[in-house]
């Protein structure tokens, strides 16, 4: 099929110059160019590349995603392609080192990333699941104080690996739990470079009177 595309391009351009082509012929020629490139990359023997190059590609796939959610899914998709890609991805701990706790409790996906991150430095963001806002702040979807305490148990098991930590919660009890737990981590947070804690709920004047 590549040869057929190449022959069509050559024969078309040899018959007339690019400036002499009508709109329909130009569109057909462009589509043929695109198809040739697409087929070429589909046939490219990517698994012959050294593991170091594949890891670089995997990092680019993850970090060039538009939005954190897409980045998370791209990491997962890399493990679904073939056995070799799965082994390489799972063996590359830093690929899993950005962990966003915004999936539903009990955060199975986030805990999977935390496990796969191994001993690498980790960046963590904790916040309410999007369904909390979509459900008009349903208590079933809330990041409660108990859930925050549960999450802090999990992440502080790797307290000496945390490089960046962002915590956002709707209500004060969850924020206070996070602050309290951070005051006495099981191991010194010697790698911590950035910490942000935000309460995202609306201001209630009655709560301070």
ABEGO torsion letter per residue (X at the ends): XAAAAAAAAAAAAAABBAAABBAAAAAAAAAAAAAAAAAAAAABBAAABBAAAAAAAAAAAAAABBEAAAAAAAAAAAAAABAAAAAAAAABAAAAABBBBABBOAGAAAAAAAAAAEABBBBBBBBBBAAAAAAGGBAAABBBAAAAAAAAAAAAAAAAABABBBBBBABAAAAAAAAAAAABBABBBAABABBBBBBABBBBAAAAX
